[in-house]
């Protein structure tokens, strides 16, 4: 007999028109009466159905005042399905043999508690104390001392290692324990809680050594800086978008790359831009580029120290010169990475941040989405997603690794221009020409613009970059041109470094 059959029959009886056949009004059934009925009916019921009907009767008795909360609690605690009939019989016998009144309730409660504490179990079982609804785990029972010893050994062995560590999981997970002893996961957690308190167990602190220690510290700082300047939630959504295109790429082949330093952006209180996110192979993002990142990190710290406490427009001349030197070094390092890393420069006068070295062919959306990551909309992400497949393919090409290694050792590129060995005079003249034309056109050249002119020997490079900042329409046209040059047509012919010319660049002035 299934529970729903019993319920249907019971419902039919209570739905009948009372005394329609002239029969006498029946005597109300007490909780004890229902227990007796259930004891007989349970022969044809499965244990789960019996337990559910038993629970219904208990709740009904509580509502009618036939049971106290303490009495009900004593029944509920760790009720084993296999012993339901015995439980009913014991409760019926011991809880109601004392008659009525407060004394009977107290004696009945004690009798039920005693039964549940003393009953035998075949597996690790939590024990409880307290009223129904707020009972607390107080201990655990075992089939025998051997089972108890085995369980405690597993738990103690797990506590020899840091919480959540691979070593601890190798000993046994909660799922492993549940399977071994035939328990539910909930009861494993309850038994563990009781034993941890009883045995005063505690996990040793997680420690890391060597490279792992450094990596953990980097990861922690990285997450903090993402929170400060970008958006962890939006970056997670971008990762999900990538998985829709290629489910295994992020796990096996590529990473989301932060081309501009998170640390530098956080130092300057700048919003992280979508044009500073890209896709790189794991070997490039995690290994090859790290030495340059470390050098840039030192420069960003020096940058931060220099501008601390300064206000825009009130920067002393000596500080301006030092910022210019740092900007040059940052630009050089960014150039050497073929667009894998961008430089975060600081304007020496107004202290505003400027991202240097954006290669639109290497950023998410190819520059078509140019806004803070935190402000990306679903439509923006959909636009970015259109090009994800091609960018993953490009990042996975073996030639990318070899070209980058070559560039880091022998030369670098400036977007859209070939870096050629130039004499100091050629570069100086380009900067002077750029300054003259900028004044004529009402453009404000910053230091990065001057560096571009000197490095390429072309004044138009600096003017183009300055015009992009103030003319959105012109910037859009130039981005379109950049997108048309997605093929790698750069010529690597020497190392992009200013060397002995660094000091001369910052002193370039109009006569």
TINUPA-754366 format. One record per residue (C-alpha): chain; x, y, z. Coordinates in steps of 0.02 Angstrom, whole numbers, plus 50000, padded with zeros to 5 digits. Layout:
# residues N
@lumti A u X v Y w Z $
...
***
This chain:
# residues 511
@lumti A u 50000 v 50000 w 50000 $
@lumti A u 50075 v 50166 w 49946 $
@lumti A u 50055 v 50329 w 50038 $
@lumti A u 49950 v 50411 w 49904 $
@lumti A u 49828 v 50263 w 49913 $
@lumti A u 49812 v 50287 w 50100 $
@lumti A u 49791 v 50476 w 50079 $
@lumti A u 49656 v 50453 w 49947 $
@lumti A u 49557 v 50338 w 50060 $
@lumti A u 49578 v 50454 w 50208 $
@lumti A u 49526 v 50606 w 50105 $
@lumti A u 49369 v 50514 w 50044 $
@lumti A u 49318 v 50481 w 50221 $
@lumti A u 49338 v 50660 w 50279 $
@lumti A u 49248 v 50727 w 50123 $
@lumti A u 49088 v 50624 w 50156 $
@lumti A u 48936 v 50719 w 50216 $
@lumti A u 48941 v 50700 w 50406 $
@lumti A u 48816 v 50570 w 50473 $
@lumti A u 48728 v 50558 w 50302 $
@lumti A u 48673 v 50382 w 50340 $
@lumti A u 48611 v 50423 w 50513 $
@lumti A u 48759 v 50343 w 50599 $
@lumti A u 48820 v 50406 w 50766 $
@lumti A u 48951 v 50544 w 50776 $
@lumti A u 49120 v 50457 w 50787 $
@lumti A u 49236 v 50486 w 50933 $
@lumti A u 49383 v 50600 w 50884 $
@lumti A u 49541 v 50500 w 50851 $
@lumti A u 49688 v 50541 w 50963 $
@lumti A u 49871 v 50539 w 50916 $
@lumti A u 49886 v 50372 w 51005 $
@lumti A u 49742 v 50302 w 50900 $
@lumti A u 49827 v 50358 w 50740 $
@lumti A u 49991 v 50280 w 50796 $
@lumti A u 49903 v 50115 w 50819 $
@lumti A u 49824 v 50128 w 50646 $
@lumti A u 49991 v 50175 w 50568 $
@lumti A u 50076 v 50029 w 50654 $
@lumti A u 49958 v 49909 w 50567 $
@lumti A u 49958 v 50003 w 50401 $
@lumti A u 50148 v 50011 w 50395 $
@lumti A u 50155 v 49827 w 50349 $
@lumti A u 50101 v 49876 w 50173 $
@lumti A u 50187 v 50045 w 50165 $
@lumti A u 50365 v 50079 w 50110 $
@lumti A u 50473 v 50161 w 50245 $
@lumti A u 50473 v 50333 w 50160 $
@lumti A u 50283 v 50338 w 50151 $
@lumti A u 50270 v 50283 w 50331 $
@lumti A u 50390 v 50419 w 50387 $
@lumti A u 50295 v 50553 w 50291 $
@lumti A u 50127 v 50500 w 50367 $
@lumti A u 50208 v 50488 w 50538 $
@lumti A u 50271 v 50667 w 50516 $
@lumti A u 50096 v 50724 w 50469 $
@lumti A u 50024 v 50649 w 50628 $
@lumti A u 50159 v 50729 w 50735 $
@lumti A u 50127 v 50902 w 50663 $
@lumti A u 49940 v 50879 w 50686 $
@lumti A u 49966 v 50827 w 50867 $
@lumti A u 50074 v 50980 w 50898 $
@lumti A u 49939 v 51093 w 50829 $
@lumti A u 49805 v 51012 w 50939 $
@lumti A u 49915 v 51015 w 51092 $
@lumti A u 49925 v 50826 w 51107 $
@lumti A u 50116 v 50837 w 51100 $
@lumti A u 50241 v 50961 w 51166 $
@lumti A u 50385 v 51023 w 51061 $
@lumti A u 50504 v 50927 w 51173 $
@lumti A u 50408 v 50766 w 51145 $
@lumti A u 50407 v 50793 w 50957 $
@lumti A u 50593 v 50833 w 50958 $
@lumti A u 50630 v 50670 w 51043 $
@lumti A u 50538 v 50578 w 50905 $
@lumti A u 50619 v 50670 w 50760 $
@lumti A u 50801 v 50659 w 50807 $
@lumti A u 50895 v 50540 w 50692 $
@lumti A u 50739 v 50435 w 50658 $
@lumti A u 50797 v 50281 w 50558 $
@lumti A u 50676 v 50220 w 50425 $
@lumti A u 50716 v 50038 w 50459 $
@lumti A u 50657 v 50053 w 50639 $
@lumti A u 50498 v 50153 w 50611 $
@lumti A u 50382 v 50017 w 50676 $
@lumti A u 50488 v 49988 w 50830 $
@lumti A u 50496 v 50176 w 50859 $
@lumti A u 50307 v 50192 w 50853 $
@lumti A u 50285 v 50046 w 50972 $
@lumti A u 50413 v 50115 w 51095 $
@lumti A u 50343 v 50290 w 51089 $
@lumti A u 50166 v 50225 w 51112 $
@lumti A u 50216 v 50114 w 51257 $
@lumti A u 50332 v 50229 w 51352 $
@lumti A u 50261 v 50400 w 51315 $
@lumti A u 50081 v 50364 w 51358 $
@lumti A u 50095 v 50246 w 51503 $
@lumti A u 50118 v 50387 w 51625 $
@lumti A u 49946 v 50464 w 51609 $
@lumti A u 49916 v 50649 w 51585 $
@lumti A u 49979 v 50812 w 51656 $
@lumti A u 50148 v 50900 w 51664 $
@lumti A u 50232 v 50755 w 51751 $
@lumti A u 50176 v 50639 w 51612 $
@lumti A u 50246 v 50756 w 51479 $
@lumti A u 50413 v 50769 w 51570 $
@lumti A u 50426 v 50582 w 51595 $
@lumti A u 50373 v 50549 w 51416 $
@lumti A u 50506 v 50668 w 51350 $
@lumti A u 50641 v 50587 w 51453 $
@lumti A u 50584 v 50415 w 51396 $
@lumti A u 50594 v 50464 w 51212 $
@lumti A u 50766 v 50544 w 51235 $
@lumti A u 50830 v 50392 w 51324 $
@lumti A u 50769 v 50280 w 51185 $
@lumti A u 50854 v 50379 w 51046 $
@lumti A u 51017 v 50393 w 51143 $
@lumti A u 51024 v 50209 w 51185 $
@lumti A u 50959 v 50133 w 51024 $
@lumti A u 51082 v 50038 w 50917 $
@lumti A u 51141 v 50101 w 50747 $
@lumti A u 51227 v 50015 w 50602 $
@lumti A u 51321 v 50169 w 50537 $
@lumti A u 51392 v 50333 w 50603 $
@lumti A u 51242 v 50435 w 50661 $
@lumti A u 51232 v 50612 w 50733 $
@lumti A u 51142 v 50642 w 50898 $
@lumti A u 51044 v 50798 w 50942 $
@lumti A u 50984 v 50900 w 51090 $
@lumti A u 50855 v 51039 w 51098 $
@lumti A u 50676 v 51075 w 51044 $
@lumti A u 50610 v 51038 w 50871 $
@lumti A u 50665 v 51165 w 50744 $
@lumti A u 50819 v 51220 w 50841 $
@lumti A u 50899 v 51055 w 50892 $
@lumti A u 51090 v 51054 w 50889 $
@lumti A u 51213 v 50917 w 50851 $
@lumti A u 51291 v 50860 w 51014 $
@lumti A u 51383 v 50701 w 50968 $
@lumti A u 51390 v 50545 w 50862 $
@lumti A u 51350 v 50361 w 50882 $
@lumti A u 51434 v 50214 w 50796 $
@lumti A u 51394 v 50033 w 50766 $
@lumti A u 51541 v 49978 w 50871 $
@lumti A u 51712 v 50042 w 50934 $
@lumti A u 51798 v 49976 w 50778 $
@lumti A u 51687 v 50082 w 50664 $
@lumti A u 51714 v 50233 w 50775 $
@lumti A u 51903 v 50211 w 50774 $
@lumti A u 51906 v 50194 w 50584 $
@lumti A u 51800 v 50350 w 50558 $
@lumti A u 51903 v 50456 w 50678 $
@lumti A u 52066 v 50401 w 50596 $
@lumti A u 52005 v 50459 w 50424 $
@lumti A u 51953 v 50626 w 50496 $
@lumti A u 52117 v 50652 w 50590 $
@lumti A u 52218 v 50607 w 50436 $
@lumti A u 52124 v 50739 w 50338 $
@lumti A u 52165 v 50870 w 50468 $
@lumti A u 52351 v 50841 w 50444 $
@lumti A u 52340 v 50949 w 50287 $
@lumti A u 52273 v 51124 w 50249 $
@lumti A u 52086 v 51139 w 50223 $
@lumti A u 52036 v 51110 w 50043 $
@lumti A u 52210 v 51057 w 49991 $
@lumti A u 52240 v 50917 w 49866 $
@lumti A u 52324 v 50815 w 50003 $
@lumti A u 52170 v 50827 w 50114 $
@lumti A u 52056 v 50777 w 49971 $
@lumti A u 52166 v 50628 w 49933 $
@lumti A u 52135 v 50561 w 50109 $
@lumti A u 51947 v 50566 w 50087 $
@lumti A u 51814 v 50689 w 50035 $
@lumti A u 51645 v 50696 w 50122 $
@lumti A u 51573 v 50603 w 49973 $
@lumti A u 51704 v 50466 w 49997 $
@lumti A u 51656 v 50449 w 50181 $
@lumti A u 51471 v 50443 w 50140 $
@lumti A u 51499 v 50303 w 50016 $
@lumti A u 51613 v 50204 w 50131 $
@lumti A u 51496 v 50205 w 50282 $
@lumti A u 51328 v 50211 w 50192 $
@lumti A u 51283 v 50385 w 50254 $
@lumti A u 51201 v 50539 w 50181 $
@lumti A u 51312 v 50690 w 50148 $
@lumti A u 51212 v 50790 w 50275 $
@lumti A u 51246 v 50663 w 50411 $
@lumti A u 51432 v 50658 w 50365 $
@lumti A u 51440 v 50845 w 50394 $
@lumti A u 51346 v 50828 w 50559 $
@lumti A u 51456 v 50687 w 50624 $
@lumti A u 51613 v 50781 w 50569 $
@lumti A u 51554 v 50937 w 50661 $
@lumti A u 51526 v 50840 w 50821 $
@lumti A u 51694 v 50752 w 50812 $
@lumti A u 51790 v 50910 w 50767 $
@lumti A u 51722 v 50994 w 50923 $
@lumti A u 51749 v 50841 w 51032 $
@lumti A u 51927 v 50807 w 50972 $
@lumti A u 51972 v 50993 w 50954 $
@lumti A u 52033 v 50967 w 50776 $
@lumti A u 52099 v 51112 w 50670 $
@lumti A u 52177 v 51123 w 50498 $
@lumti A u 52357 v 51183 w 50484 $
@lumti A u 52380 v 51350 w 50395 $
@lumti A u 52409 v 51340 w 50208 $
@lumti A u 52588 v 51386 w 50164 $
@lumti A u 52674 v 51404 w 49997 $
@lumti A u 52856 v 51403 w 49949 $
@lumti A u 52961 v 51467 w 49806 $
@lumti A u 52874 v 51504 w 49642 $
@lumti A u 52705 v 51445 w 49704 $
@lumti A u 52713 v 51570 w 49846 $
@lumti A u 52752 v 51711 w 49725 $
@lumti A u 52614 v 51656 w 49607 $
@lumti A u 52485 v 51650 w 49748 $
@lumti A u 52530 v 51826 w 49800 $
@lumti A u 52518 v 51885 w 49620 $
@lumti A u 52348 v 51805 w 49598 $
@lumti A u 52282 v 51885 w 49757 $
@lumti A u 52343 v 52057 w 49706 $
@lumti A u 52275 v 52032 w 49531 $
@lumti A u 52100 v 51996 w 49598 $
@lumti A u 52108 v 52150 w 49710 $
@lumti A u 52160 v 52261 w 49565 $
@lumti A u 52023 v 52191 w 49451 $
@lumti A u 51899 v 52238 w 49586 $
@lumti A u 51972 v 52414 w 49596 $
@lumti A u 51987 v 52458 w 49412 $
@lumti A u 51889 v 52331 w 49308 $
@lumti A u 51743 v 52215 w 49343 $
@lumti A u 51764 v 52034 w 49394 $
@lumti A u 51582 v 52000 w 49352 $
@lumti A u 51595 v 52069 w 49175 $
@lumti A u 51760 v 51980 w 49144 $
@lumti A u 51678 v 51817 w 49199 $
@lumti A u 51539 v 51849 w 49073 $
@lumti A u 51668 v 51876 w 48936 $
@lumti A u 51746 v 51709 w 48982 $
@lumti A u 51576 v 51626 w 48968 $
@lumti A u 51555 v 51708 w 48797 $
@lumti A u 51722 v 51634 w 48744 $
@lumti A u 51669 v 51462 w 48804 $
@lumti A u 51514 v 51474 w 48695 $
@lumti A u 51628 v 51496 w 48544 $
@lumti A u 51760 v 51368 w 48598 $
@lumti A u 51717 v 51266 w 48754 $
@lumti A u 51895 v 51207 w 48787 $
@lumti A u 52003 v 51354 w 48730 $
@lumti A u 52020 v 51438 w 48901 $
@lumti A u 52054 v 51273 w 48988 $
@lumti A u 52186 v 51210 w 48868 $
@lumti A u 52256 v 51342 w 48752 $
@lumti A u 52226 v 51527 w 48788 $
@lumti A u 52200 v 51656 w 48924 $
@lumti A u 52109 v 51821 w 48938 $
@lumti A u 52257 v 51940 w 48935 $
@lumti A u 52264 v 52107 w 49025 $
@lumti A u 52374 v 52204 w 48904 $
@lumti A u 52383 v 52359 w 49012 $
@lumti A u 52440 v 52339 w 49192 $
@lumti A u 52298 v 52316 w 49315 $
@lumti A u 52413 v 52378 w 49451 $
@lumti A u 52455 v 52539 w 49360 $
@lumti A u 52273 v 52575 w 49321 $
@lumti A u 52226 v 52544 w 49502 $
@lumti A u 52367 v 52658 w 49561 $
@lumti A u 52300 v 52798 w 49451 $
@lumti A u 52116 v 52767 w 49490 $
@lumti A u 52082 v 52736 w 49305 $
@lumti A u 51943 v 52629 w 49231 $
@lumti A u 52007 v 52476 w 49141 $
@lumti A u 51967 v 52487 w 48955 $
@lumti A u 51902 v 52352 w 48841 $
@lumti A u 52042 v 52397 w 48720 $
@lumti A u 52164 v 52331 w 48850 $
@lumti A u 52091 v 52155 w 48850 $
@lumti A u 52148 v 52023 w 48727 $
@lumti A u 52177 v 51838 w 48699 $
@lumti A u 52349 v 51759 w 48710 $
@lumti A u 52414 v 51582 w 48715 $
@lumti A u 52448 v 51520 w 48891 $
@lumti A u 52635 v 51508 w 48862 $
@lumti A u 52642 v 51690 w 48806 $
@lumti A u 52530 v 51757 w 48943 $
@lumti A u 52601 v 51657 w 49087 $
@lumti A u 52785 v 51634 w 49043 $
@lumti A u 52863 v 51728 w 48897 $
@lumti A u 52797 v 51900 w 48941 $
@lumti A u 52829 v 51892 w 49129 $
@lumti A u 53004 v 51970 w 49128 $
@lumti A u 52938 v 52124 w 49040 $
@lumti A u 52790 v 52132 w 49159 $
@lumti A u 52908 v 52131 w 49307 $
@lumti A u 53012 v 52274 w 49235 $
@lumti A u 52854 v 52373 w 49200 $
@lumti A u 52795 v 52339 w 49377 $
@lumti A u 52950 v 52423 w 49448 $
@lumti A u 52924 v 52574 w 49336 $
@lumti A u 52741 v 52588 w 49389 $
@lumti A u 52793 v 52587 w 49572 $
@lumti A u 52915 v 52728 w 49538 $
@lumti A u 52778 v 52817 w 49442 $
@lumti A u 52660 v 52802 w 49591 $
@lumti A u 52790 v 52870 w 49713 $
@lumti A u 52828 v 53021 w 49603 $
@lumti A u 52648 v 53080 w 49587 $
@lumti A u 52594 v 53045 w 49766 $
@lumti A u 52518 v 53201 w 49841 $
@lumti A u 52532 v 53302 w 49680 $
@lumti A u 52388 v 53397 w 49599 $
@lumti A u 52359 v 53419 w 49411 $
@lumti A u 52439 v 53578 w 49344 $
@lumti A u 52549 v 53594 w 49498 $
@lumti A u 52685 v 53468 w 49455 $
@lumti A u 52862 v 53533 w 49488 $
@lumti A u 52979 v 53538 w 49338 $
@lumti A u 53099 v 53409 w 49409 $
@lumti A u 52955 v 53287 w 49437 $
@lumti A u 52895 v 53319 w 49259 $
@lumti A u 53066 v 53271 w 49192 $
@lumti A u 53070 v 53112 w 49297 $
@lumti A u 52896 v 53064 w 49237 $
@lumti A u 52954 v 53091 w 49057 $
@lumti A u 53100 v 52972 w 49084 $
@lumti A u 52985 v 52840 w 49158 $
@lumti A u 52862 v 52862 w 49014 $
@lumti A u 53003 v 52832 w 48889 $
@lumti A u 53056 v 52672 w 48976 $
@lumti A u 52876 v 52609 w 48986 $
@lumti A u 52849 v 52647 w 48801 $
@lumti A u 53008 v 52554 w 48753 $
@lumti A u 52959 v 52399 w 48848 $
@lumti A u 52782 v 52401 w 48776 $
@lumti A u 52852 v 52417 w 48599 $
@lumti A u 52961 v 52263 w 48624 $
@lumti A u 52808 v 52151 w 48654 $
@lumti A u 52726 v 52168 w 48482 $
@lumti A u 52562 v 52230 w 48555 $
@lumti A u 52551 v 52096 w 48689 $
@lumti A u 52578 v 52228 w 48825 $
@lumti A u 52525 v 52409 w 48830 $
@lumti A u 52606 v 52548 w 48929 $
@lumti A u 52514 v 52652 w 49058 $
@lumti A u 52589 v 52826 w 49045 $
@lumti A u 52557 v 52978 w 49153 $
@lumti A u 52546 v 53150 w 49076 $
@lumti A u 52684 v 53250 w 49158 $
@lumti A u 52573 v 53405 w 49180 $
@lumti A u 52394 v 53352 w 49211 $
@lumti A u 52436 v 53180 w 49284 $
@lumti A u 52303 v 53095 w 49177 $
@lumti A u 52336 v 52914 w 49127 $
@lumti A u 52362 v 52869 w 48946 $
@lumti A u 52368 v 52695 w 48870 $
@lumti A u 52512 v 52677 w 48748 $
@lumti A u 52540 v 52547 w 48614 $
@lumti A u 52363 v 52486 w 48576 $
@lumti A u 52366 v 52363 w 48432 $
@lumti A u 52182 v 52351 w 48384 $
@lumti A u 52210 v 52186 w 48297 $
@lumti A u 52257 v 52109 w 48465 $
@lumti A u 52117 v 52174 w 48577 $
@lumti A u 51940 v 52110 w 48605 $
@lumti A u 51822 v 52183 w 48478 $
@lumti A u 51965 v 52248 w 48370 $
@lumti A u 51938 v 52421 w 48443 $
@lumti A u 51755 v 52429 w 48391 $
@lumti A u 51707 v 52429 w 48576 $
@lumti A u 51805 v 52565 w 48665 $
@lumti A u 51738 v 52590 w 48841 $
@lumti A u 51773 v 52535 w 49021 $
@lumti A u 51751 v 52349 w 49050 $
@lumti A u 51631 v 52385 w 49193 $
@lumti A u 51513 v 52475 w 49071 $
@lumti A u 51501 v 52337 w 48940 $
@lumti A u 51323 v 52294 w 48889 $
@lumti A u 51260 v 52128 w 48821 $
@lumti A u 51261 v 52207 w 48647 $
@lumti A u 51444 v 52257 w 48670 $
@lumti A u 51489 v 52080 w 48721 $
@lumti A u 51393 v 52011 w 48572 $
@lumti A u 51497 v 52121 w 48456 $
@lumti A u 51657 v 52062 w 48541 $
@lumti A u 51602 v 51881 w 48525 $
@lumti A u 51593 v 51895 w 48335 $
@lumti A u 51783 v 51900 w 48322 $
@lumti A u 51827 v 51781 w 48463 $
@lumti A u 51849 v 51630 w 48351 $
@lumti A u 51978 v 51715 w 48240 $
@lumti A u 52073 v 51786 w 48388 $
@lumti A u 52084 v 51615 w 48470 $
@lumti A u 52151 v 51541 w 48309 $
@lumti A u 52279 v 51681 w 48294 $
@lumti A u 52336 v 51660 w 48475 $
@lumti A u 52360 v 51472 w 48453 $
@lumti A u 52476 v 51488 w 48301 $
@lumti A u 52654 v 51430 w 48341 $
@lumti A u 52723 v 51578 w 48243 $
@lumti A u 52655 v 51698 w 48375 $
@lumti A u 52771 v 51627 w 48507 $
@lumti A u 52924 v 51628 w 48396 $
@lumti A u 52892 v 51804 w 48332 $
@lumti A u 52871 v 51870 w 48508 $
@lumti A u 53032 v 51788 w 48568 $
@lumti A u 53121 v 51863 w 48419 $
@lumti A u 53047 v 52035 w 48451 $
@lumti A u 53096 v 52032 w 48635 $
@lumti A u 53273 v 51991 w 48585 $
@lumti A u 53301 v 52089 w 48426 $
@lumti A u 53173 v 52221 w 48394 $
@lumti A u 52995 v 52286 w 48405 $
@lumti A u 52860 v 52370 w 48308 $
@lumti A u 52757 v 52529 w 48317 $
@lumti A u 52578 v 52505 w 48258 $
@lumti A u 52566 v 52531 w 48070 $
@lumti A u 52748 v 52585 w 48053 $
@lumti A u 52915 v 52499 w 48029 $
@lumti A u 53045 v 52532 w 48161 $
@lumti A u 53204 v 52576 w 48069 $
@lumti A u 53379 v 52615 w 48132 $
@lumti A u 53378 v 52805 w 48135 $
@lumti A u 53506 v 52933 w 48180 $
@lumti A u 53472 v 53046 w 48329 $
@lumti A u 53457 v 53198 w 48217 $
@lumti A u 53321 v 53117 w 48111 $
@lumti A u 53216 v 53079 w 48265 $
@lumti A u 53243 v 53250 w 48342 $
@lumti A u 53188 v 53338 w 48182 $
@lumti A u 53030 v 53232 w 48176 $
@lumti A u 52986 v 53285 w 48353 $
@lumti A u 53019 v 53469 w 48314 $
@lumti A u 52910 v 53458 w 48158 $
@lumti A u 52771 v 53375 w 48257 $
@lumti A u 52776 v 53511 w 48390 $
@lumti A u 52769 v 53649 w 48258 $
@lumti A u 52622 v 53571 w 48165 $
@lumti A u 52530 v 53533 w 48326 $
@lumti A u 52539 v 53716 w 48376 $
@lumti A u 52474 v 53766 w 48205 $
@lumti A u 52330 v 53642 w 48215 $
@lumti A u 52287 v 53678 w 48396 $
@lumti A u 52335 v 53503 w 48453 $
@lumti A u 52411 v 53463 w 48623 $
@lumti A u 52553 v 53339 w 48607 $
@lumti A u 52592 v 53234 w 48760 $
@lumti A u 52754 v 53144 w 48794 $
@lumti A u 52695 v 52981 w 48717 $
@lumti A u 52662 v 53073 w 48554 $
@lumti A u 52840 v 53140 w 48555 $
@lumti A u 52908 v 52966 w 48585 $
@lumti A u 52810 v 52900 w 48436 $
@lumti A u 52879 v 53037 w 48324 $
@lumti A u 53058 v 53008 w 48380 $
@lumti A u 53047 v 52819 w 48366 $
@lumti A u 52972 v 52818 w 48192 $
@lumti A u 53054 v 52975 w 48123 $
@lumti A u 52880 v 53028 w 48064 $
@lumti A u 52795 v 53183 w 48136 $
@lumti A u 52626 v 53127 w 48069 $
@lumti A u 52624 v 52981 w 48189 $
@lumti A u 52622 v 53100 w 48338 $
@lumti A u 52493 v 53215 w 48257 $
@lumti A u 52383 v 53067 w 48213 $
@lumti A u 52386 v 53003 w 48391 $
@lumti A u 52346 v 53175 w 48463 $
@lumti A u 52203 v 53200 w 48340 $
@lumti A u 52128 v 53031 w 48390 $
@lumti A u 52106 v 53092 w 48568 $
@lumti A u 52005 v 53247 w 48524 $
@lumti A u 51913 v 53196 w 48365 $
@lumti A u 51800 v 53042 w 48385 $
@lumti A u 51756 v 53037 w 48199 $
@lumti A u 51939 v 53040 w 48149 $
@lumti A u 51978 v 52907 w 48280 $
@lumti A u 51844 v 52793 w 48207 $
@lumti A u 51915 v 52815 w 48031 $
@lumti A u 52088 v 52773 w 48092 $
@lumti A u 52029 v 52619 w 48185 $
@lumti A u 51950 v 52559 w 48024 $
@lumti A u 52117 v 52579 w 47937 $
@lumti A u 52201 v 52481 w 48076 $
@lumti A u 52077 v 52340 w 48055 $
@lumti A u 52119 v 52330 w 47870 $
@lumti A u 52300 v 52299 w 47918 $
@lumti A u 52268 v 52144 w 48024 $
@lumti A u 52401 v 52043 w 47930 $
@lumti A u 52573 v 52047 w 48001 $
@lumti A u 52667 v 52156 w 47876 $
@lumti A u 52790 v 52231 w 47996 $
@lumti A u 52976 v 52226 w 47964 $
@lumti A u 53087 v 52184 w 48111 $
@lumti A u 53255 v 52267 w 48085 $
@lumti A u 53333 v 52311 w 48249 $
@lumti A u 53301 v 52337 w 48432 $
@lumti A u 53182 v 52478 w 48480 $
@lumti A u 53279 v 52563 w 48616 $
@lumti A u 53330 v 52742 w 48640 $
@lumti A u 53484 v 52699 w 48744 $
@lumti A u 53598 v 52851 w 48757 $
@lumti A u 53466 v 52961 w 48673 $
@lumti A u 53340 v 52951 w 48814 $
@lumti A u 53397 v 53111 w 48899 $
@lumti A u 53403 v 53203 w 48734 $
@lumti A u 53222 v 53165 w 48692 $
@lumti A u 53153 v 53247 w 48848 $
@lumti A u 53252 v 53405 w 48811 $
@lumti A u 53183 v 53429 w 48635 $
@lumti A u 53108 v 53603 w 48631 $
@lumti A u 53064 v 53728 w 48497 $
@lumti A u 53193 v 53864 w 48471 $
***
